[in-house]
């Protein structure tokens, strides 16, 4: 594997995740491929939640669920050799009045946390001083992902390079052409297609670390998408990363 992996190995990368699990699902193969070879930091924005897959855990309430998510995320950081984990402590959509439908259709501009998240992300980037940021492209329209994507774009202009991963499993729920068109309209261009076949099982094991959120169906969706978007010469499974197009780069990173 070359290209993006080599670039990440040359940088101190800040991996930005809306929720615990998003990095593992969306770019966990790339992270596994360069684990331990360069300093890496994980910043997770929404770390308080009322949602979990196991019904018994869901019934235990947000305090217990959030503690479990934090425990799982720290395990993931250790497994990937990440130097630091930074939880921002915001309530996720499940605690802000959204349901499974409205969280995918809500306008982030109307969310009362919008400016606070933008400020917190900008402060974190300034404090942590990465040389590269890898953040969600907000594929699928989840309000939390859109808030984080917007915050990262708004924090540009500091000379730090910003790249954007395709959000999974959400990208697997939409036609590939629709996703590519939507990202193009957001001023993003495809930057790297990275084969992850040799680390696919490492990625899957990383996903299962998030046991309160991950099931077999989710893993199949994520790995199926990685296989679907693989082109000739790209390997059996890939992850895709996007960058601001030249026209948009002057406005936001």
Secondary structure, DSSP 8 states (H G I E B T S, - for coil): --THHHHHHTS-EEEEEEETTHHHHHHHHHHHHHTTTS-EEEEEEEEE-S--SSHHHHHH-HHHHHHHHHHHHHHHHHHHT-SEEEEEEEE-GGGTT--TTGGGT--GGG-TTHHHHHHHHHHHHHHH--SEEEEE--TT--HHHHHHHHHHHHT--SS-EEEEE--TTGGGGS-HHHHHHHHHHTTEEEEEEEE-GGGHHHHHHHHHH-TTT--HHHHHHHHHHHHHT--TTS-SSEEEEEEE-HHHHTT--
